[in-house]
Amino acid sequence: MTSDFEAQLRAVSLRVTRPRVAVLTALRDHPHVDTDTVIALVRADQPMVSHQAVYDVLRALTDTGLVRRIQPAGATARYEMRVRDNHHHVVCRSCGAIADVDCAVGHAPCLTAADDHGFVIDEAEVVYWGTCPECLTRSEGTR
């Protein structure tokens, strides 16, 4: 997989560095994680990587489109490698777990605006909110 990451980085004109590959590995193995979790995952493997280096890598990967930054209302920003397919997310109100949800209808942007006001729309963002199965099981056990 490292060679895949190297090819992806080169394809967007980024140098291949250990911190960049480490961040991509962390996001591949742990989708929808926040910055602090990415830092912990990277530093578990490469203790000398600074917090600032991870922030810089996340910004570069997001700016080039290799990584997507999502931030559901009231939640911290999360990162994922699933990009360019305009998928959506479901968020647990209780524990904050996030899962991918494929496009609501048809092809991107998945939804048609009632009035586009002259904009050329290329993406629609939908966040579904609810309670995940684990939290439902826990709440049923406390009744």
ZAVOVEX-473209 format. One record per atom (N, C-alpha, C, O, CB): residue in one letter; x, y, z. Coordinates in pm, whole numbers, padded with zeros to 5 digits, always signed. Atoms other than C-alpha are relative to their C-alpha. Glycine has a CB too. Layout:
% residues N
AXYZ ...
***
This chain:
% residues 143
M+00083-00121+00000 M+00000+00000+00000 M+00087+00126+00000 M+00046+00230-00052 M-00094+00000+00122 T-00086-00117-00003 T+00293+00234+00061 T+00028+00050-00141 T+00030+00171-00164 T+00131-00032+00072 S-00026-00045+00137 S+00370+00237-00312 S-00122+00069-00060 S-00108+00160-00141 S+00041-00120-00088 D+00121-00070+00043 D+00005+00332-00375 D-00001+00143+00054 D-00033+00237-00019 D-00127-00076+00048 F-00005-00134-00059 F+00045+00624-00136 F+00106+00085-00070 F+00084+00203-00097 F+00029-00009+00151 E-00105-00074+00070 E+00369+00723-00305 E-00050+00048-00136 E-00025+00162-00174 E+00124-00088-00018 A+00053-00038+00132 A+00196+00723-00645 A-00105+00110+00014 A-00109+00203-00066 A-00062-00123-00070 Q+00102-00103-00021 Q-00097+00925-00507 Q+00064+00135+00032 Q+00022+00238-00022 Q-00095-00041+00114 L-00068-00125-00034 L+00136+01185-00356 L+00067+00062-00123 L+00056+00182-00146 L+00105-00025+00110 R-00067-00052+00120 R+00339+01216-00675 R-00101+00052-00103 R-00074+00149-00173 R+00087-00109-00063 A+00102-00041+00098 A+00020+01244-00884 A-00052+00141+00027 A-00098+00208-00065 A-00116-00098+00003 V+00045-00136-00033 V-00068+01566-00698 V+00119+00092+00029 V+00105+00196+00093 V-00095-00003+00120 S-00124-00079-00011 S+00292+01696-00707 S+00045+00025+00143 S+00100+00131+00174 S-00019+00131-00069 L-00053-00008-00136 L+00367+01632-00341 L+00117-00096+00013 L+00114-00207-00040 L-00110-00031+00107 R-00112+00088-00027 R+00699+01491-00229 R-00045-00114+00091 R-00133-00096+00175 R+00118+00078+00064 V+00029+00115-00086 V+00684+01148-00070 V+00087+00014+00125 V+00209+00011+00117 V+00027-00136-00073 T-00071-00009-00127 T+00776+01187+00297 T-00060-00100+00097 T-00174-00143+00082 T-00006+00144+00058 R+00050+00095-00100 R+00744+00955+00593 R-00123+00053+00074 R-00218-00023+00094 R+00110-00032+00101 P+00121-00050-00066 P+00497+01185+00773 P-00124-00006-00090 P-00233-00039-00043 P+00023+00143+00047 R+00115+00005+00091 R+00272+01205+00465 R-00050-00142-00016 R-00171-00166-00013 R+00037+00057-00138 V+00041+00140+00012 V+00272+00829+00420 V-00062-00048+00131 V-00160-00123+00130 V+00120-00090-00038 A+00054+00040-00131 A+00211+00784+00795 A-00142+00053+00020 A-00228-00018+00072 A+00091+00049+00113 V+00135-00057-00013 V-00091+01018+00787 V-00096-00075-00092 V-00207-00108-00050 V+00001+00152-00034 L+00087+00075+00091 L-00235+00842+00482 L-00030-00140+00055 L-00142-00188+00045 L+00065-00011-00139 T+00020+00132-00061 T-00186+00507+00655 T-00099+00008+00115 T-00188-00076+00127 T+00134-00059+00048 A+00091-00017-00114 A-00360+00633+00969 A-00143+00021-00048 A-00237-00035+00009 A+00045+00118+00086 L+00135-00027+00050 L-00656+00761+00767 L-00059-00119-00073 L-00180-00141-00069 L+00002+00121-00093 R+00049+00122+00065 R-00680+00443+00563 R-00051-00099+00105 R-00156-00161+00088 R+00112-00066-00086 D+00034+00097-00103 D-00690+00233+00880 D-00105+00049+00099 D-00169-00032+00167 D+00124-00038+00074 H+00093-00060-00097 H-00906+00473+01084 H-00074+00116-00064 H-00042+00232-00036 H+00076+00048+00128 P+00073-00111+00064 P-01152+00673+00871 P-00081+00082+00102 P-00124+00030+00205 P-00094-00054-00108 H+00081-00092-00079 H-01333+00972+01021 H+00062+00032+00136 H-00010+00046+00236 H-00138-00058+00021 V-00065-00034-00126 V-01074+01049+01288 V+00033+00149+00004 V+00047+00214-00099 V+00127-00082+00020 D-00034-00141-00018 D-00997+01390+01433 D+00151+00018-00001 D+00227-00079-00005 D-00060+00054+00132 T-00142-00032+00010 T-00661+01564+01426 T+00080-00062+00113 T+00187-00117+00090 T+00020+00150-00001 D-00073+00056-00113 D-00559+01455+01776 D+00022-00150-00016 D+00128-00202+00020 D-00075+00028+00130 T-00014+00144+00021 T-00622+01092+01686 T+00103-00028-00109 T+00182-00121-00097 T-00136-00063-00037 V-00100+00017+00106 V-00421+01127+01364 V+00140+00020+00058 V+00231-00058+00030 V-00026+00101-00117 I-00130-00026-00061 I-00134+01276+01564 I+00044-00120+00084 I+00158-00164+00073 I-00005+00128+00088 A-00034+00115-00085 A-00146+00989+01816 A+00037-00122-00084 A+00132-00193-00052 A-00117-00034+00094 L-00028+00116+00085 L-00157+00727+01541 L+00135+00014-00071 L+00212-00082-00078 L-00111-00018-00103 V-00127-00024+00069 V+00133+00883+01350 V+00117-00011+00098 V+00219-00072+00068 V+00000+00138-00069 R-00110-00002-00097 R+00344+00934+01662 R+00022-00136+00065 R+00131-00161+00118 R-00027+00105+00108 A-00020+00137-00051 A+00287+00574+01775 A+00102-00073-00087 A+00179-00156-00039 A-00134-00078+00003 D-00092+00063+00094 D+00482+00471+01466 D+00127+00084-00020 D+00236+00030-00039 D-00069-00022-00135 Q-00112-00092+00023 Q+00705+00778+01429 Q+00001+00108+00108 Q-00048+00219+00085 Q-00009+00063-00142 P+00008-00091-00115 P+00753+00947+01768 P+00062+00138-00021 P+00029+00232+00050 P+00065-00063+00116 M-00068-00129+00021 M+00971+01226+01629 M-00081+00097-00087 M-00042+00212-00102 M+00135-00024-00065 V+00083-00088+00083 V+00695+01367+01403 V-00072+00099+00091 V-00139+00059+00187 V-00102-00082-00087 S+00061-00104-00084 S+00575+01697+01548 S-00149+00016-00029 S-00198-00025-00134 S+00071+00133-00021 H+00141-00033+00021 H+00216+01806+01594 H-00016+00088-00123 H-00103+00065-00206 H-00058+00069+00124 Q+00010-00093+00112 Q+00278+02089+01348 Q+00019-00071-00132 Q-00047-00036-00231 Q+00102+00111+00015 A-00021+00075+00125 A+00407+01845+01086 A-00128-00072-00040 A-00163-00073-00158 A+00115-00101+00015 V+00125+00070+00031 V+00084+01644+01110 V-00106+00099-00048 V-00177+00072-00145 V-00052-00078+00124 Y+00094-00104+00047 Y-00126+01962+01082 Y+00032+00042-00143 Y-00057+00054-00226 Y+00005+00123+00094 D-00041-00042+00134 D+00076+02067+00777 D-00032-00108-00104 D-00077-00076-00214 D+00151+00032-00001 V+00029+00110+00092 V+00039+01723+00616 V-00150-00007-00026 V-00192-00021-00141 V+00052-00134+00057 L+00146+00006+00018 L-00338+01719+00676 L-00046+00113-00092 L-00130+00092-00180 L-00073+00009+00136 R+00038-00112+00084 R-00368+02064+00519 R+00041-00025-00146 R-00038-00002-00237 R+00064+00131+00051 A-00047+00026+00136 A-00157+01966+00216 A-00083-00110-00067 A-00119-00098-00184 A+00149-00040+00001 L+00077+00110+00057 L-00347+01640+00165 L-00144+00043-00031 L-00203-00001-00130 L-00001-00120+00096 T+00136-00052+00024 T-00681+01821+00195 T+00000+00096-00118 T-00088+00089-00204 T-00054+00070+00126 D-00008-00098+00109 D-00574+02104-00037 D+00015-00067-00137 D-00035-00016-00237 D+00118+00094+00023 T-00021+00070+00127 T-00471+01853-00306 T-00112-00099-00032 T-00113-00158-00140 T+00133-00072+00002 G+00112+00088+00026 G-00789+01648-00271 G+00025-00147+00030 G-00060-00231-00002 G-00040+00013-00140 L-00025+00140-00037 L-00625+01328-00145 L-00078-00040+00125 L-00107-00158+00148 L+00149-00023+00023 V+00072+00021-00126 V-00809+01367+00186 V-00116+00098+00005 V-00107+00210-00045 V+00095+00018+00124 R+00117-00086-00017 R-01150+01507+00269 R-00015+00035+00147 R-00006-00052+00235 R-00129-00070-00053 R+00025-00049-00136 R-01213+01718+00579 R-00151+00016+00014 R-00214+00084-00067 R+00075+00135+00029 I+00144-00017-00026 I-01563+01689+00720 I-00016+00056+00140 I+00065+00028+00229 I-00077-00134-00015 Q+00024-00054-00133 Q-01708+01878+01013 Q-00151+00014+00021 Q-00209+00120-00004 Q+00071+00137+00017 P+00143-00009-00030 P-02064+01793+01113 P-00024+00109+00105 P+00061+00134+00190 P-00054-00136+00051 A+00033-00110-00091 A-02234+02076+01302 A+00024-00040+00145 A-00021-00144+00192 A-00147+00043-00018 G-00025+00023-00142 G-02111+02099+01659 G+00106-00105+00029 G+00129-00137+00146 G-00126-00041+00066 A-00101+00104-00019 A-01838+01837+01606 A+00136+00052-00045 A+00146+00149-00119 A-00037-00129-00076 T-00134-00036+00045 T-01464+01858+01562 T+00020-00051-00142 T-00047-00144-00187 T+00109-00056+00095 A-00030+00041+00136 A-01322+01827+01214 A+00054-00142+00000 A+00129-00182+00089 A+00101+00096-00067 R-00046+00137+00020 R-01261+01473+01094 R+00056-00012-00141 R+00028+00072-00227 R-00116-00104+00023 Y-00064+00019+00129 Y-01062+01339+00802 Y-00025-00141-00053 Y-00037-00237+00024 Y+00150+00026+00010 E+00020+00130+00064 E-01115+01057+00553 E+00068+00000-00136 E+00093+00105-00195 E-00150-00033-00013 M-00063+00014+00131 M-00956+00922+00238 M-00101-00025-00111 M-00064-00022-00229 M+00101-00114+00004 R+00101+00022+00104 R-01281+00851+00056 R-00037+00137-00057 R-00105+00217+00006 R-00127-00075+00057 V+00018-00131+00063 V-01290+01143-00186 V-00058-00018-00140 V-00058-00127-00196 V+00133+00078-00006 R+00046-00011+00140 R-01442+01246-00519 R-00122-00085-00035 R-00147-00111-00153 R+00112-00038-00091 D+00121+00074+00034 D-01760+01042-00490 D-00125+00063+00060 D-00234+00008+00047 D+00012-00145+00046 N+00113-00075-00057 N-01982+01295-00308 N-00090-00086+00086 N-00213-00076+00076 N-00081+00063-00111 H+00080+00077-00094 H-02093+01048-00043 H-00035+00087+00121 H+00015+00198+00135 H+00076-00129+00045 H+00048-00074-00116 H-02262+01157+00277 H+00039-00074+00128 H+00111-00173+00123 H-00153+00021-00007 H-00036+00061-00129 H-02236+01071+00648 H-00121-00009+00091 H-00215+00070+00083 H+00111+00080+00068 V+00097+00013-00107 V-02448+00949+00935 V+00081+00012+00130 V+00186-00051+00145 V-00081-00137-00008 V-00071-00031-00123 V-02347+01074+01281 V-00087-00039+00119 V-00205-00006+00125 V+00038+00149+00007 C+00072+00037-00122 C-02445+00928+01618 C-00003+00119+00094 C+00101+00176+00127 C+00065-00123+00070 R+00016-00112-00093 R-02583+01197+01848 R+00056-00032+00138 R+00092+00058+00214 R-00148+00037+00013 S-00045+00040-00132 S-02473+00998+02150 S+00152-00008+00011 S+00211+00058+00097 S-00061-00134+00036 C-00145+00023-00014 C-02112+00888+02090 C+00083+00070-00107 C+00205+00076-00096 C+00028-00148-00005 G-00072-00071+00105 G-02021+01083+01774 G+00056-00088-00110 G+00126-00038-00198 G+00110+00076+00060 A-00047+00089+00106 A-01948+00777+01560 A-00050+00050-00135 A-00161+00103-00145 A-00047-00146+00025 I+00035-00045+00135 I-01951+00854+01188 I+00016-00117-00096 I+00113-00192-00088 I+00087+00122-00044 A-00007+00103+00104 A-02024+00620+00898 A-00033+00064-00134 A-00105+00163-00142 A-00096-00118+00031 D+00028-00048+00135 D-02032+00672+00523 D-00138-00046-00045 D-00183-00156-00011 D+00107-00049-00098 V+00128+00032+00062 V-02364+00678+00339 V+00014+00035-00147 V+00049+00148-00182 V-00121+00078+00068 D-00011-00027+00143 D-02365+00644-00037 D-00100+00107-00041 D-00195+00138+00031 D-00023-00128-00081 C+00080-00109+00054 C-02523+00915-00249 C-00149-00027+00014 C-00196-00138-00007 C+00035+00023-00146 A+00143+00013-00025 A-02889+00978-00173 A-00077-00042-00125 A-00160-00132-00119 A-00055+00130+00053 V+00071+00029+00124 V-03010+00972-00534 V+00093+00024-00118 V+00149+00133-00130 V-00128+00086-00013 G-00070-00020+00126 G-02830+00919-00861 G+00147+00035+00013 G+00215-00010+00105 G-00067+00105-00076 H-00141-00037+00007 H-02495+01073-00948 H+00022+00135+00066 H-00072+00211+00089 H+00047+00004-00145 A-00035-00128-00061 A-02312+01365-00790 A-00057+00114-00083 A-00048+00109-00206 A+00154+00014+00013 P-00006-00028-00142 P-02421+01607-00670 P-00112-00063+00081 P-00139-00015+00191 P-00003+00145+00020 C+00096+00082-00076 C-02692+01361-00559 C-00134+00066+00026 C-00236-00004+00037 C+00060-00037+00129 L+00124-00072-00027 L-02953+01626-00497 L-00010+00116-00099 L+00092+00172-00139 L-00007+00051+00147 T+00021-00113+00089 T-03103+01890-00722 T-00061+00114+00079 T-00167+00099+00141 T-00091-00040-00120 A+00050-00116-00072 A-03149+02234-00573 A-00128+00051-00065 A-00139+00053-00188 A+00107+00111+00005 A+00124-00056+00053 A-03495+02382-00610 A+00028+00126-00081 A-00040+00153-00180 A-00099+00030+00114 D-00043-00120+00072 D-03325+02705-00720 D+00151+00012+00017 D+00199+00035+00128 D-00074+00130+00053 D-00146-00004-00010 D-02953+02704-00800 D+00057+00141-00003 D+00178+00159+00010 D+00061-00080-00112 H-00041-00141+00000 H-02942+03088-00820 H+00114+00027-00098 H+00193+00118-00077 H+00041+00042+00140 G-00102-00018+00101 G-02718+03053-01126 G+00132-00070+00030 G+00224-00065-00051 G+00025+00144-00017 F-00122+00072-00036 F-02455+02847-00945 F+00010-00128-00083 F-00091-00187-00119 F+00003-00033+00151 V-00024+00132+00057 V-02300+02545-01114 V+00033-00089+00120 V+00145-00084+00172 V+00116+00001-00110 I-00016+00081-00121 I-02345+02295-00831 I+00072-00130-00035 I+00033-00201-00127 I-00138-00030+00065 D-00077+00122+00026 D-02090+02015-00815 D+00005-00093+00121 D+00064-00201+00114 D+00140+00035-00041 E-00001+00084-00119 E-02143+01880-00464 E-00118+00034+00089 E-00157+00150+00100 E+00133+00016+00077 A+00105-00020-00100 A-02421+01832-00213 A+00045-00071+00126 A+00091-00185+00120 A-00141-00053-00050 E-00043+00060-00126 E-02346+01767+00153 E-00122-00027+00086 E-00199+00064+00118 E+00101+00091+00075 V+00112+00041-00084 V-02596+01575+00359 V+00057-00070+00122 V+00144-00156+00110 V-00100-00093-00077 V-00039+00069-00122 V-02546+01473+00721 V-00128-00053+00064 V-00219+00022+00097 V+00079+00094+00098 Y+00110+00065-00070 Y-02787+01225+00873 Y+00040-00012+00146 Y+00154-00046+00177 Y-00034-00140-00062 W-00026+00008-00144 W-02815+01233+01252 W-00090-00107+00061 W-00205-00123+00019 W-00024+00137+00070 G+00079+00103-00066 G-02933+00951+01475 G+00079-00064+00113 G+00169-00002+00170 G-00044-00106-00100 T-00066+00075-00106 T-02822+00688+01724 T+00055-00129-00059 T-00018-00203-00125 T-00097-00029+00119 C-00065+00119+00056 C-02574+00414+01632 C-00048-00126+00071 C-00102-00118+00181 C+00153+00012+00010 P+00046+00126-00061 P-02649+00046+01702 P+00059-00025+00138 P-00011-00075+00226 P+00035-00114-00091 E-00062+00023-00131 E-02401+00031+01993 E-00066+00084+00108 E-00092+00034+00218 E+00150+00030-00005 C+00064-00087-00099 C-02559+00327+02170 C-00144-00044+00024 C-00192-00036+00137 C+00003+00146-00045 L+00136+00052-00017 L-02908+00186+02106 L-00001-00121+00092 L-00086-00132+00180 L-00061-00036-00134 T-00010+00119-00085 T-02803-00144+02264 T+00027+00040+00144 T-00033-00015+00236 T+00110-00094-00052 R-00031-00047-00136 R-02654+00037+02562 R-00121+00063+00067 R-00146+00040+00185 R+00114+00099-00003 S+00115-00066-00060 S-02966+00249+02612 S-00112-00098+00030 S-00187-00078+00126 S-00051+00111-00092 E+00101+00102-00027 E-03192-00056+02589 E+00038-00080+00124 E-00051-00126+00196 E-00017-00095-00121 G-00046+00074-00117 G-02980-00226+02856 G-00020+00076+00129 G-00017+00017+00237 G+00144-00034-00015 T+00018-00080-00122 T-03038+00063+03099 T-00146+00020+00034 T-00179+00083+00134 T+00067+00134-00015 R+00144-00018-00027 R-03414+00049+03077 R-00049-00100+00099 R-00168-00100+00134 R-00081-00011-00128 
***
